Amino acid sequence: MDDIRPPIAQGSTRFLDQLRLHIRQNGLAYRTEQTYLLWIKNFIRFHSRQHPKNLGSQDIEAFLSHLAEQRNCSVNTQRIALNALVYMYKRFMGLDVGDLKFSPAPTPRQLPVVYSRDEIAAILSKPCRYPWLMTLVMCLDVC
């Protein structure tokens, strides 16, 4: 039952329970709640289980740079982690994180979607290497 929100203990003083309650009161989707809590837990673990109120913008920058440099995360993954941390600090804790300066994740190289006319001509000039009919069908849209 991954799509049913677990109940929060009434009057809980645990940090993550209070954060979870805040997310629900602000009407965020359950999947967003799960994702934000995952990244906030990773952030806390990265900093040796220190409470986020004891951590600042330098610690956020270190974590996001670690994601890009050591864990080779994509740009979108790094952006989701950033959104989770900014939500926690700005909206939940009411603290300003300022301008963050961290190493951005590398943008992946874009591969071509279709063959150029020269590439098609090169493929068709060597019919013995490729099944002729399949090659011709692949190239029909471009010719």
N, CA, C and O atoms as CSV, one atom per row, in Angstrom:
chain,resi,resn,atom,element,x,y,z
A,1,MET,N,N,0.830,-1.182,0.000
A,1,MET,CA,C,0.000,0.000,0.000
A,1,MET,C,C,0.876,1.248,0.000
A,1,MET,O,O,0.954,1.964,0.998
A,2,ASP,N,N,1.528,1.498,-1.118
A,2,ASP,CA,C,2.434,2.633,-1.216
A,2,ASP,C,C,1.709,3.955,-1.405
A,2,ASP,O,O,2.326,5.013,-1.281
A,3,ASP,N,N,0.424,3.922,-1.700
A,3,ASP,CA,C,-0.285,5.159,-1.991
A,3,ASP,C,C,-1.178,5.611,-0.839
A,3,ASP,O,O,-1.981,6.530,-1.004
A,4,ILE,N,N,-1.046,4.977,0.324
A,4,ILE,CA,C,-1.832,5.375,1.488
A,4,ILE,C,C,-0.889,6.035,2.492
A,4,ILE,O,O,0.100,5.435,2.916
A,5,ARG,N,N,-1.200,7.252,2.862
A,5,ARG,CA,C,-0.353,7.993,3.798
A,5,ARG,C,C,-0.424,7.360,5.184
A,5,ARG,O,O,-1.514,7.087,5.686
A,6,PRO,N,N,0.734,7.124,5.806
A,6,PRO,CA,C,0.706,6.576,7.168
A,6,PRO,C,C,0.231,7.648,8.155
A,6,PRO,O,O,0.506,8.833,7.968
A,7,PRO,N,N,-0.470,7.233,9.185
A,7,PRO,CA,C,-0.930,8.223,10.168
A,7,PRO,C,C,0.243,8.785,10.960
A,7,PRO,O,O,1.256,8.114,11.158
A,8,ILE,N,N,0.089,10.025,11.408
A,8,ILE,CA,C,1.102,10.675,12.229
A,8,ILE,C,C,0.586,10.680,13.656
A,8,ILE,O,O,-0.566,11.041,13.899
A,9,ALA,N,N,1.430,10.283,14.606
A,9,ALA,CA,C,1.032,10.240,16.019
A,9,ALA,C,C,0.637,11.642,16.477
A,9,ALA,O,O,1.343,12.620,16.229
A,10,GLN,N,N,-0.490,11.710,17.141
A,10,GLN,CA,C,-1.016,12.990,17.627
A,10,GLN,C,C,-0.027,13.630,18.599
A,10,GLN,O,O,0.399,12.991,19.562
A,11,GLY,N,N,0.336,14.874,18.354
A,11,GLY,CA,C,1.229,15.610,19.246
A,11,GLY,C,C,2.676,15.154,19.193
A,11,GLY,O,O,3.432,15.410,20.130
A,12,SER,N,N,3.080,14.484,18.121
A,12,SER,CA,C,4.449,14.003,17.997
A,12,SER,C,C,5.415,15.183,17.931
A,12,SER,O,O,5.144,16.191,17.279
A,13,THR,N,N,6.540,15.036,18.615
A,13,THR,CA,C,7.553,16.088,18.606
A,13,THR,C,C,8.727,15.740,17.700
A,13,THR,O,O,9.693,16.499,17.617
A,14,ARG,N,N,8.652,14.613,17.029
A,14,ARG,CA,C,9.726,14.217,16.124
A,14,ARG,C,C,9.774,15.179,14.944
A,14,ARG,O,O,8.740,15.573,14.405
A,15,PHE,N,N,10.975,15.546,14.555
A,15,PHE,CA,C,11.172,16.524,13.492
A,15,PHE,C,C,10.505,16.082,12.186
A,15,PHE,O,O,9.779,16.857,11.563
A,16,LEU,N,N,10.753,14.840,11.778
A,16,LEU,CA,C,10.210,14.375,10.493
A,16,LEU,C,C,8.689,14.243,10.539
A,16,LEU,O,O,8.029,14.444,9.520
A,17,ASP,N,N,8.125,13.913,11.690
A,17,ASP,CA,C,6.659,13.856,11.816
A,17,ASP,C,C,6.061,15.254,11.672
A,17,ASP,O,O,5.037,15.432,11.012
A,18,GLN,N,N,6.700,16.238,12.290
A,18,GLN,CA,C,6.217,17.619,12.178
A,18,GLN,C,C,6.334,18.116,10.739
A,18,GLN,O,O,5.447,18.807,10.239
A,19,LEU,N,N,7.432,17.760,10.082
A,19,LEU,CA,C,7.618,18.139,8.674
A,19,LEU,C,C,6.561,17.468,7.808
A,19,LEU,O,O,5.980,18.103,6.927
A,20,ARG,N,N,6.313,16.201,8.052
A,20,ARG,CA,C,5.292,15.459,7.294
A,20,ARG,C,C,3.912,16.107,7.466
A,20,ARG,O,O,3.163,16.242,6.499
A,21,LEU,N,N,3.583,16.505,8.689
A,21,LEU,CA,C,2.314,17.165,8.964
A,21,LEU,C,C,2.228,18.512,8.238
A,21,LEU,O,O,1.178,18.864,7.702
A,22,HIS,N,N,3.320,19.251,8.223
A,22,HIS,CA,C,3.360,20.543,7.525
A,22,HIS,C,C,3.125,20.360,6.024
A,22,HIS,O,O,2.386,21.126,5.406
A,23,ILE,N,N,3.754,19.348,5.452
A,23,ILE,CA,C,3.581,19.063,4.022
A,23,ILE,C,C,2.116,18.745,3.724
A,23,ILE,O,O,1.566,19.218,2.730
A,24,ARG,N,N,1.495,17.956,4.571
A,24,ARG,CA,C,0.090,17.583,4.371
A,24,ARG,C,C,-0.838,18.780,4.538
A,24,ARG,O,O,-1.804,18.927,3.789
A,25,GLN,N,N,-0.552,19.627,5.505
A,25,GLN,CA,C,-1.389,20.805,5.717
A,25,GLN,C,C,-1.290,21.787,4.553
A,25,GLN,O,O,-2.227,22.546,4.303
A,26,ASN,N,N,-0.168,21.779,3.843
A,26,ASN,CA,C,0.005,22.662,2.689
A,26,ASN,C,C,-0.510,22.034,1.405
A,26,ASN,O,O,-0.399,22.638,0.338
A,27,GLY,N,N,-1.065,20.842,1.485
A,27,GLY,CA,C,-1.726,20.219,0.343
A,27,GLY,C,C,-0.808,19.649,-0.714
A,27,GLY,O,O,-1.224,19.484,-1.861
A,28,LEU,N,N,0.442,19.340,-0.359
A,28,LEU,CA,C,1.334,18.740,-1.338
A,28,LEU,C,C,0.946,17.282,-1.565
A,28,LEU,O,O,0.394,16.636,-0.674
A,29,ALA,N,N,1.229,16.777,-2.734
A,29,ALA,CA,C,0.898,15.402,-3.088
A,29,ALA,C,C,1.673,14.420,-2.207
A,29,ALA,O,O,2.750,14.735,-1.702
A,30,TYR,N,N,1.111,13.243,-2.038
A,30,TYR,CA,C,1.754,12.223,-1.213
A,30,TYR,C,C,3.105,11.822,-1.806
A,30,TYR,O,O,4.064,11.591,-1.071
A,31,ARG,N,N,3.179,11.742,-3.125
A,31,ARG,CA,C,4.448,11.385,-3.776
A,31,ARG,C,C,5.506,12.459,-3.515
A,31,ARG,O,O,6.685,12.142,-3.354
A,32,THR,N,N,5.095,13.714,-3.473
A,32,THR,CA,C,6.021,14.802,-3.152
A,32,THR,C,C,6.492,14.660,-1.708
A,32,THR,O,O,7.672,14.848,-1.409
A,33,GLU,N,N,5.568,14.328,-0.822
A,33,GLU,CA,C,5.929,14.099,0.588
A,33,GLU,C,C,6.985,13.007,0.700
A,33,GLU,O,O,7.987,13.178,1.394
A,34,GLN,N,N,6.766,11.895,0.025
A,34,GLN,CA,C,7.717,10.789,0.072
A,34,GLN,C,C,9.084,11.206,-0.461
A,34,GLN,O,O,10.115,10.893,0.134
A,35,THR,N,N,9.082,11.912,-1.580
A,35,THR,CA,C,10.334,12.324,-2.212
A,35,THR,C,C,11.091,13.315,-1.341
A,35,THR,O,O,12.295,13.169,-1.132
A,36,TYR,N,N,10.387,14.323,-0.831
A,36,TYR,CA,C,11.039,15.318,0.023
A,36,TYR,C,C,11.616,14.676,1.276
A,36,TYR,O,O,12.741,14.992,1.664
A,37,LEU,N,N,10.872,13.784,1.913
A,37,LEU,CA,C,11.373,13.129,3.117
A,37,LEU,C,C,12.587,12.261,2.811
A,37,LEU,O,O,13.512,12.193,3.621
A,38,LEU,N,N,12.602,11.604,1.673
A,38,LEU,CA,C,13.751,10.795,1.275
A,38,LEU,C,C,15.001,11.656,1.179
A,38,LEU,O,O,16.045,11.300,1.725
A,39,TRP,N,N,14.902,12.795,0.483
A,39,TRP,CA,C,16.072,13.650,0.298
A,39,TRP,C,C,16.482,14.337,1.587
A,39,TRP,O,O,17.673,14.560,1.806
A,40,ILE,N,N,15.543,14.676,2.435
A,40,ILE,CA,C,15.885,15.293,3.724
A,40,ILE,C,C,16.578,14.276,4.627
A,40,ILE,O,O,17.519,14.624,5.342
A,41,LYS,N,N,16.125,13.026,4.602
A,41,LYS,CA,C,16.804,11.980,5.367
A,41,LYS,C,C,18.222,11.766,4.844
A,41,LYS,O,O,19.157,11.606,5.629
A,42,ASN,N,N,18.383,11.763,3.516
A,42,ASN,CA,C,19.728,11.627,2.936
A,42,ASN,C,C,20.632,12.776,3.368
A,42,ASN,O,O,21.808,12.569,3.665
A,43,PHE,N,N,20.084,13.977,3.403
A,43,PHE,CA,C,20.827,15.160,3.833
A,43,PHE,C,C,21.269,15.016,5.285
A,43,PHE,O,O,22.417,15.312,5.617
A,44,ILE,N,N,20.370,14.567,6.147
A,44,ILE,CA,C,20.692,14.394,7.571
A,44,ILE,C,C,21.749,13.302,7.739
A,44,ILE,O,O,22.681,13.463,8.528
A,45,ARG,N,N,21.616,12.210,7.017
A,45,ARG,CA,C,22.611,11.125,7.094
A,45,ARG,C,C,23.970,11.591,6.583
A,45,ARG,O,O,25.005,11.241,7.150
A,46,PHE,N,N,23.965,12.376,5.515
A,46,PHE,CA,C,25.220,12.885,4.936
A,46,PHE,C,C,25.993,13.695,5.968
A,46,PHE,O,O,27.224,13.669,5.983
A,47,HIS,N,N,25.284,14.408,6.823
A,47,HIS,CA,C,25.922,15.244,7.843
A,47,HIS,C,C,25.925,14.552,9.214
A,47,HIS,O,O,25.754,15.200,10.247
A,48,SER,N,N,26.118,13.251,9.206
A,48,SER,CA,C,26.289,12.446,10.424
A,48,SER,C,C,25.136,12.611,11.408
A,48,SER,O,O,25.344,12.737,12.614
A,49,ARG,N,N,23.932,12.610,10.879
A,49,ARG,CA,C,22.694,12.645,11.665
A,49,ARG,C,C,22.568,13.886,12.564
A,49,ARG,O,O,22.005,13.823,13.656
A,50,GLN,N,N,23.101,15.000,12.082
A,50,GLN,CA,C,22.913,16.265,12.799
A,50,GLN,C,C,21.517,16.805,12.510
A,50,GLN,O,O,20.964,16.574,11.435
A,51,HIS,N,N,20.961,17.514,13.463
A,51,HIS,CA,C,19.646,18.128,13.267
A,51,HIS,C,C,19.784,19.263,12.256
A,51,HIS,O,O,20.753,20.020,12.317
A,52,PRO,N,N,18.837,19.396,11.327
A,52,PRO,CA,C,18.927,20.448,10.303
A,52,PRO,C,C,19.009,21.870,10.863
A,52,PRO,O,O,19.543,22.755,10.195
A,53,LYS,N,N,18.495,22.111,12.070
A,53,LYS,CA,C,18.595,23.465,12.632
A,53,LYS,C,C,20.043,23.821,12.952
A,53,LYS,O,O,20.377,25.000,13.069
A,54,ASN,N,N,20.917,22.802,13.096
A,54,ASN,CA,C,22.337,23.034,13.364
A,54,ASN,C,C,23.151,23.147,12.078
A,54,ASN,O,O,24.360,23.373,12.131
A,55,LEU,N,N,22.513,22.996,10.945
A,55,LEU,CA,C,23.194,23.044,9.659
A,55,LEU,C,C,22.773,24.299,8.907
A,55,LEU,O,O,21.679,24.820,9.120
A,56,GLY,N,N,23.638,24.777,8.035
A,56,GLY,CA,C,23.334,26.003,7.307
A,56,GLY,C,C,23.504,25.852,5.813
A,56,GLY,O,O,23.532,24.742,5.281
A,57,SER,N,N,23.618,26.987,5.144
A,57,SER,CA,C,23.689,26.986,3.688
A,57,SER,C,C,24.966,26.314,3.179
A,57,SER,O,O,24.958,25.709,2.106
A,58,GLN,N,N,26.079,26.415,3.948
A,58,GLN,CA,C,27.312,25.741,3.519
A,58,GLN,C,C,27.115,24.228,3.494
A,58,GLN,O,O,27.663,23.537,2.635
A,59,ASP,N,N,26.339,23.727,4.431
A,59,ASP,CA,C,26.077,22.289,4.491
A,59,ASP,C,C,25.171,21.844,3.344
A,59,ASP,O,O,25.331,20.746,2.811
A,60,ILE,N,N,24.225,22.697,2.970
A,60,ILE,CA,C,23.370,22.403,1.815
A,60,ILE,C,C,24.223,22.367,0.559
A,60,ILE,O,O,24.083,21.459,-0.261
A,61,GLU,N,N,25.109,23.350,0.398
A,61,GLU,CA,C,26.001,23.401,-0.763
A,61,GLU,C,C,26.892,22.165,-0.821
A,61,GLU,O,O,27.093,21.597,-1.893
A,62,ALA,N,N,27.428,21.745,0.330
A,62,ALA,CA,C,28.292,20.556,0.367
A,62,ALA,C,C,27.520,19.311,-0.063
A,62,ALA,O,O,28.038,18.486,-0.814
A,63,PHE,N,N,26.293,19.177,0.408
A,63,PHE,CA,C,25.474,18.009,0.055
A,63,PHE,C,C,25.149,17.993,-1.437
A,63,PHE,O,O,25.283,16.960,-2.092
A,64,LEU,N,N,24.719,19.138,-1.974
A,64,LEU,CA,C,24.366,19.196,-3.397
A,64,LEU,C,C,25.584,18.992,-4.285
A,64,LEU,O,O,25.481,18.358,-5.335
A,65,SER,N,N,26.733,19.516,-3.882
A,65,SER,CA,C,27.967,19.290,-4.643
A,65,SER,C,C,28.363,17.819,-4.590
A,65,SER,O,O,28.834,17.262,-5.582
A,66,HIS,N,N,28.172,17.191,-3.431
A,66,HIS,CA,C,28.458,15.758,-3.289
A,66,HIS,C,C,27.600,14.936,-4.264
A,66,HIS,O,O,28.088,13.988,-4.880
A,67,LEU,N,N,26.324,15.307,-4.396
A,67,LEU,CA,C,25.445,14.586,-5.319
A,67,LEU,C,C,25.978,14.661,-6.741
A,67,LEU,O,O,25.947,13.671,-7.472
A,68,ALA,N,N,26.466,15.830,-7.137
A,68,ALA,CA,C,26.944,16.014,-8.512
A,68,ALA,C,C,28.305,15.364,-8.735
A,68,ALA,O,O,28.533,14.736,-9.769
A,69,GLU,N,N,29.200,15.510,-7.780
A,69,GLU,CA,C,30.583,15.082,-7.987
A,69,GLU,C,C,30.840,13.620,-7.637
A,69,GLU,O,O,31.469,12.902,-8.415
A,70,GLN,N,N,30.365,13.173,-6.483
A,70,GLN,CA,C,30.648,11.801,-6.057
A,70,GLN,C,C,29.572,10.805,-6.474
A,70,GLN,O,O,29.889,9.666,-6.818
A,71,ARG,N,N,28.328,11.208,-6.451
A,71,ARG,CA,C,27.250,10.268,-6.769
A,71,ARG,C,C,26.808,10.348,-8.213
A,71,ARG,O,O,25.975,9.551,-8.645
A,72,ASN,N,N,27.349,11.294,-8.974
A,72,ASN,CA,C,27.042,11.447,-10.403
A,72,ASN,C,C,25.541,11.517,-10.682
A,72,ASN,O,O,25.059,10.903,-11.633
A,73,CYS,N,N,24.809,12.254,-9.867
A,73,CYS,CA,C,23.371,12.411,-10.063
A,73,CYS,C,C,23.108,13.323,-11.250
A,73,CYS,O,O,23.954,14.134,-11.626
A,74,SER,N,N,21.941,13.182,-11.824
A,74,SER,CA,C,21.567,14.034,-12.946
A,74,SER,C,C,21.152,15.412,-12.446
A,74,SER,O,O,20.971,15.626,-11.247
A,75,VAL,N,N,21.008,16.330,-13.376
A,75,VAL,CA,C,20.594,17.688,-13.053
A,75,VAL,C,C,19.230,17.667,-12.365
A,75,VAL,O,O,19.024,18.362,-11.371
A,76,ASN,N,N,18.308,16.879,-12.888
A,76,ASN,CA,C,16.958,16.837,-12.319
A,76,ASN,C,C,16.946,16.238,-10.916
A,76,ASN,O,O,16.183,16.689,-10.061
A,77,THR,N,N,17.770,15.240,-10.669
A,77,THR,CA,C,17.857,14.653,-9.339
A,77,THR,C,C,18.388,15.679,-8.348
A,77,THR,O,O,17.872,15.811,-7.238
A,78,GLN,N,N,19.416,16.398,-8.755
A,78,GLN,CA,C,19.984,17.433,-7.899
A,78,GLN,C,C,18.956,18.542,-7.631
A,78,GLN,O,O,18.886,19.081,-6.526
A,79,ARG,N,N,18.170,18.871,-8.642
A,79,ARG,CA,C,17.147,19.912,-8.504
A,79,ARG,C,C,16.053,19.476,-7.518
A,79,ARG,O,O,15.568,20.291,-6.732
A,80,ILE,N,N,15.667,18.206,-7.557
A,80,ILE,CA,C,14.651,17.701,-6.627
A,80,ILE,C,C,15.177,17.763,-5.192
A,80,ILE,O,O,14.458,18.170,-4.279
A,81,ALA,N,N,16.436,17.357,-4.999
A,81,ALA,CA,C,17.032,17.433,-3.663
A,81,ALA,C,C,17.082,18.880,-3.188
A,81,ALA,O,O,16.798,19.156,-2.022
A,82,LEU,N,N,17.434,19.799,-4.065
A,82,LEU,CA,C,17.455,21.223,-3.725
A,82,LEU,C,C,16.065,21.708,-3.327
A,82,LEU,O,O,15.919,22.410,-2.326
A,83,ASN,N,N,15.052,21.345,-4.093
A,83,ASN,CA,C,13.675,21.750,-3.772
A,83,ASN,C,C,13.247,21.235,-2.405
A,83,ASN,O,O,12.598,21.957,-1.648
A,84,ALA,N,N,13.601,19.998,-2.082
A,84,ALA,CA,C,13.239,19.423,-0.784
A,84,ALA,C,C,13.896,20.199,0.347
A,84,ALA,O,O,13.250,20.505,1.350
A,85,LEU,N,N,15.182,20.521,0.191
A,85,LEU,CA,C,15.897,21.233,1.252
A,85,LEU,C,C,15.416,22.673,1.393
A,85,LEU,O,O,15.299,23.189,2.504
A,86,VAL,N,N,15.141,23.315,0.270
A,86,VAL,CA,C,14.629,24.687,0.327
A,86,VAL,C,C,13.243,24.700,0.977
A,86,VAL,O,O,12.937,25.599,1.759
A,87,TYR,N,N,12.412,23.718,0.663
A,87,TYR,CA,C,11.093,23.627,1.306
A,87,TYR,C,C,11.267,23.499,2.815
A,87,TYR,O,O,10.617,24.205,3.586
A,88,MET,N,N,12.144,22.600,3.226
A,88,MET,CA,C,12.330,22.371,4.659
A,88,MET,C,C,12.816,23.644,5.357
A,88,MET,O,O,12.278,24.031,6.394
A,89,TYR,N,N,13.827,24.286,4.789
A,89,TYR,CA,C,14.395,25.449,5.470
A,89,TYR,C,C,13.503,26.684,5.366
A,89,TYR,O,O,13.268,27.355,6.371
A,90,LYS,N,N,13.008,26.995,4.178
A,90,LYS,CA,C,12.242,28.237,4.004
A,90,LYS,C,C,10.812,28.127,4.494
A,90,LYS,O,O,10.370,28.954,5.292
A,91,ARG,N,N,10.085,27.130,4.038
A,91,ARG,CA,C,8.657,27.048,4.347
A,91,ARG,C,C,8.374,26.415,5.693
A,91,ARG,O,O,7.477,26.855,6.411
A,92,PHE,N,N,9.137,25.377,6.044
A,92,PHE,CA,C,8.863,24.683,7.303
A,92,PHE,C,C,9.556,25.350,8.485
A,92,PHE,O,O,8.917,25.621,9.501
A,93,MET,N,N,10.852,25.618,8.364
A,93,MET,CA,C,11.610,26.176,9.480
A,93,MET,C,C,11.625,27.703,9.473
A,93,MET,O,O,11.963,28.324,10.481
A,94,GLY,N,N,11.258,28.316,8.337
A,94,GLY,CA,C,11.230,29.771,8.250
A,94,GLY,C,C,12.602,30.412,8.214
A,94,GLY,O,O,12.752,31.566,8.614
A,95,LEU,N,N,13.618,29.680,7.737
A,95,LEU,CA,C,14.980,30.201,7.658
A,95,LEU,C,C,15.344,30.481,6.202
A,95,LEU,O,O,14.966,29.730,5.303
A,96,ASP,N,N,16.075,31.558,5.981
A,96,ASP,CA,C,16.508,31.896,4.628
A,96,ASP,C,C,17.851,31.225,4.364
A,96,ASP,O,O,18.775,31.348,5.168
A,97,VAL,N,N,17.963,30.525,3.255
A,97,VAL,CA,C,19.216,29.846,2.926
A,97,VAL,C,C,20.115,30.719,2.063
A,97,VAL,O,O,21.278,30.376,1.851
A,98,GLY,N,N,19.609,31.829,1.565
A,98,GLY,CA,C,20.409,32.734,0.749
A,98,GLY,C,C,20.699,32.151,-0.623
A,98,GLY,O,O,20.041,31.209,-1.066
A,99,ASP,N,N,21.688,32.721,-1.285
A,99,ASP,CA,C,22.115,32.225,-2.601
A,99,ASP,C,C,23.071,31.064,-2.395
A,99,ASP,O,O,24.107,31.206,-1.746
A,100,LEU,N,N,22.720,29.930,-2.945
A,100,LEU,CA,C,23.543,28.739,-2.796
A,100,LEU,C,C,24.510,28.628,-3.964
A,100,LEU,O,O,24.132,28.815,-5.120
A,101,LYS,N,N,25.760,28.321,-3.647
A,101,LYS,CA,C,26.791,28.140,-4.676
A,101,LYS,C,C,27.320,26.717,-4.552
A,101,LYS,O,O,28.138,26.410,-3.684
A,102,PHE,N,N,26.835,25.864,-5.435
A,102,PHE,CA,C,27.236,24.460,-5.407
A,102,PHE,C,C,27.586,24.016,-6.816
A,102,PHE,O,O,27.241,24.679,-7.794
A,103,SER,N,N,28.268,22.896,-6.908
A,103,SER,CA,C,28.652,22.361,-8.215
A,103,SER,C,C,27.434,21.768,-8.899
A,103,SER,O,O,26.848,20.809,-8.396
A,104,PRO,N,N,27.043,22.328,-10.046
A,104,PRO,CA,C,25.887,21.751,-10.737
A,104,PRO,C,C,26.242,20.410,-11.372
A,104,PRO,O,O,27.377,20.183,-11.792
A,105,ALA,N,N,25.267,19.548,-11.429
A,105,ALA,CA,C,25.461,18.248,-12.082
A,105,ALA,C,C,25.671,18.479,-13.576
A,105,ALA,O,O,25.080,19.393,-14.150
A,106,PRO,N,N,26.502,17.663,-14.202
A,106,PRO,CA,C,26.741,17.855,-15.636
A,106,PRO,C,C,25.500,17.550,-16.464
A,106,PRO,O,O,24.754,16.615,-16.173
A,107,THR,N,N,25.296,18.347,-17.489
A,107,THR,CA,C,24.177,18.130,-18.397
A,107,THR,C,C,24.548,16.995,-19.340
A,107,THR,O,O,25.629,17.016,-19.928
A,108,PRO,N,N,23.676,16.008,-19.497
A,108,PRO,CA,C,24.022,14.885,-20.373
A,108,PRO,C,C,24.107,15.321,-21.834
A,108,PRO,O,O,23.399,16.226,-22.275
A,109,ARG,N,N,24.984,14.657,-22.564
A,109,ARG,CA,C,25.136,14.950,-23.974
A,109,ARG,C,C,23.903,14.475,-24.721
A,109,ARG,O,O,23.424,13.365,-24.490
A,110,GLN,N,N,23.389,15.304,-25.611
A,110,GLN,CA,C,22.195,14.950,-26.376
A,110,GLN,C,C,22.581,14.089,-27.579
A,110,GLN,O,O,23.456,14.460,-28.362
A,111,LEU,N,N,21.938,12.964,-27.714
A,111,LEU,CA,C,22.169,12.089,-28.860
A,111,LEU,C,C,21.198,12.463,-29.972
A,111,LEU,O,O,20.077,12.893,-29.700
A,112,PRO,N,N,21.622,12.301,-31.222
A,112,PRO,CA,C,20.705,12.623,-32.317
A,112,PRO,C,C,19.508,11.684,-32.318
A,112,PRO,O,O,19.629,10.499,-32.008
A,113,VAL,N,N,18.362,12.227,-32.668
A,113,VAL,CA,C,17.129,11.459,-32.651
A,113,VAL,C,C,16.921,10.745,-33.976
A,113,VAL,O,O,16.412,9.624,-33.998
A,114,VAL,N,N,17.302,11.367,-35.073
A,114,VAL,CA,C,17.113,10.777,-36.397
A,114,VAL,C,C,18.436,10.793,-37.157
A,114,VAL,O,O,19.356,11.539,-36.822
A,115,TYR,N,N,18.506,9.962,-38.177
A,115,TYR,CA,C,19.680,9.921,-39.033
A,115,TYR,C,C,19.654,11.081,-40.029
A,115,TYR,O,O,18.589,11.515,-40.468
A,116,SER,N,N,20.832,11.569,-40.372
A,116,SER,CA,C,20.920,12.578,-41.430
A,116,SER,C,C,20.892,11.849,-42.770
A,116,SER,O,O,21.024,10.627,-42.824
A,117,ARG,N,N,20.720,12.611,-43.848
A,117,ARG,CA,C,20.692,11.991,-45.190
A,117,ARG,C,C,22.022,11.299,-45.504
A,117,ARG,O,O,22.033,10.237,-46.127
A,118,ASP,N,N,23.123,11.884,-45.086
A,118,ASP,CA,C,24.434,11.272,-45.338
A,118,ASP,C,C,24.587,9.951,-44.575
A,118,ASP,O,O,25.154,8.991,-45.095
A,119,GLU,N,N,24.075,9.911,-43.334
A,119,GLU,CA,C,24.152,8.678,-42.554
A,119,GLU,C,C,23.296,7.578,-43.189
A,119,GLU,O,O,23.690,6.412,-43.201
A,120,ILE,N,N,22.137,7.948,-43.712
A,120,ILE,CA,C,21.268,6.975,-44.378
A,120,ILE,C,C,21.947,6.437,-45.635
A,120,ILE,O,O,21.920,5.235,-45.900
A,121,ALA,N,N,22.551,7.328,-46.396
A,121,ALA,CA,C,23.247,6.891,-47.611
A,121,ALA,C,C,24.373,5.926,-47.265
A,121,ALA,O,O,24.590,4.945,-47.976
A,122,ALA,N,N,25.092,6.196,-46.177
A,122,ALA,CA,C,26.176,5.309,-45.761
A,122,ALA,C,C,25.644,3.943,-45.344
A,122,ALA,O,O,26.254,2.918,-45.648
A,123,ILE,N,N,24.515,3.926,-44.653
A,123,ILE,CA,C,23.919,2.653,-44.223
A,123,ILE,C,C,23.427,1.863,-45.423
A,123,ILE,O,O,23.656,0.657,-45.514
A,124,LEU,N,N,22.746,2.545,-46.352
A,124,LEU,CA,C,22.194,1.852,-47.513
A,124,LEU,C,C,23.267,1.405,-48.506
A,124,LEU,O,O,23.019,0.515,-49.320
A,125,SER,N,N,24.444,2.004,-48.448
A,125,SER,CA,C,25.500,1.598,-49.370
A,125,SER,C,C,26.129,0.267,-48.959
A,125,SER,O,O,26.888,-0.321,-49.730
A,126,LYS,N,N,25.825,-0.205,-47.767
A,126,LYS,CA,C,26.367,-1.477,-47.287
A,126,LYS,C,C,25.232,-2.417,-46.928
A,126,LYS,O,O,25.047,-2.730,-45.752
A,127,PRO,N,N,24.459,-2.881,-47.918
A,127,PRO,CA,C,23.292,-3.711,-47.610
A,127,PRO,C,C,23.639,-5.092,-47.079
A,127,PRO,O,O,22.798,-5.718,-46.434
A,128,CYS,N,N,24.833,-5.585,-47.323
A,128,CYS,CA,C,25.156,-6.927,-46.860
A,128,CYS,C,C,25.352,-6.972,-45.343
A,128,CYS,O,O,25.243,-8.037,-44.737
A,129,ARG,N,N,25.640,-5.824,-44.728
A,129,ARG,CA,C,25.849,-5.789,-43.288
A,129,ARG,C,C,24.543,-5.736,-42.513
A,129,ARG,O,O,24.468,-6.252,-41.398
A,130,TYR,N,N,23.521,-5.126,-43.080
A,130,TYR,CA,C,22.237,-4.949,-42.406
A,130,TYR,C,C,21.145,-5.629,-43.221
A,130,TYR,O,O,21.225,-5.663,-44.448
A,131,PRO,N,N,20.143,-6.163,-42.571
A,131,PRO,CA,C,19.004,-6.669,-43.339
A,131,PRO,C,C,18.394,-5.521,-44.144
A,131,PRO,O,O,17.950,-4.529,-43.566
A,132,TRP,N,N,18.371,-5.647,-45.457
A,132,TRP,CA,C,17.983,-4.575,-46.373
A,132,TRP,C,C,16.587,-4.023,-46.098
A,132,TRP,O,O,16.412,-2.805,-46.056
A,133,LEU,N,N,15.595,-4.883,-45.912
A,133,LEU,CA,C,14.222,-4.425,-45.731
A,133,LEU,C,C,14.059,-3.632,-44.433
A,133,LEU,O,O,13.414,-2.584,-44.422
A,134,MET,N,N,14.640,-4.128,-43.345
A,134,MET,CA,C,14.529,-3.403,-42.066
A,134,MET,C,C,15.208,-2.042,-42.157
A,134,MET,O,O,14.688,-1.059,-41.628
A,135,THR,N,N,16.335,-1.971,-42.803
A,135,THR,CA,C,17.049,-0.702,-42.957
A,135,THR,C,C,16.225,0.269,-43.787
A,135,THR,O,O,16.143,1.452,-43.456
A,136,LEU,N,N,15.620,-0.213,-44.848
A,136,LEU,CA,C,14.805,0.642,-45.704
A,136,LEU,C,C,13.590,1.184,-44.958
A,136,LEU,O,O,13.245,2.356,-45.109
A,137,VAL,N,N,12.940,0.345,-44.156
A,137,VAL,CA,C,11.764,0.781,-43.393
A,137,VAL,C,C,12.163,1.841,-42.366
A,137,VAL,O,O,11.427,2.808,-42.172
A,138,MET,N,N,13.306,1.680,-41.710
A,138,MET,CA,C,13.764,2.666,-40.728
A,138,MET,C,C,14.010,4.016,-41.381
A,138,MET,O,O,13.803,5.057,-40.758
A,139,CYS,N,N,14.443,4.003,-42.610
A,139,CYS,CA,C,14.839,5.242,-43.270
A,139,CYS,C,C,13.718,5.895,-44.067
A,139,CYS,O,O,13.922,6.986,-44.600
A,140,LEU,N,N,12.562,5.288,-44.173
A,140,LEU,CA,C,11.480,5.836,-45.007
A,140,LEU,C,C,11.030,7.223,-44.565
A,140,LEU,O,O,10.761,8.078,-45.409
A,141,ASP,N,N,10.944,7.459,-43.279
A,141,ASP,CA,C,10.452,8.745,-42.797
A,141,ASP,C,C,11.403,9.878,-43.094
A,141,ASP,O,O,10.969,11.024,-43.207
A,142,VAL,N,N,12.685,9.599,-43.225
A,142,VAL,CA,C,13.664,10.648,-43.405
A,142,VAL,C,C,13.876,10.978,-44.873
A,142,VAL,O,O,14.160,12.126,-45.213
A,143,CYS,N,N,13.745,9.998,-45.738
A,143,CYS,CA,C,14.047,10.189,-47.174
A,143,CYS,C,C,13.078,11.106,-47.869
A,143,CYS,O,O,13.213,11.353,-49.067
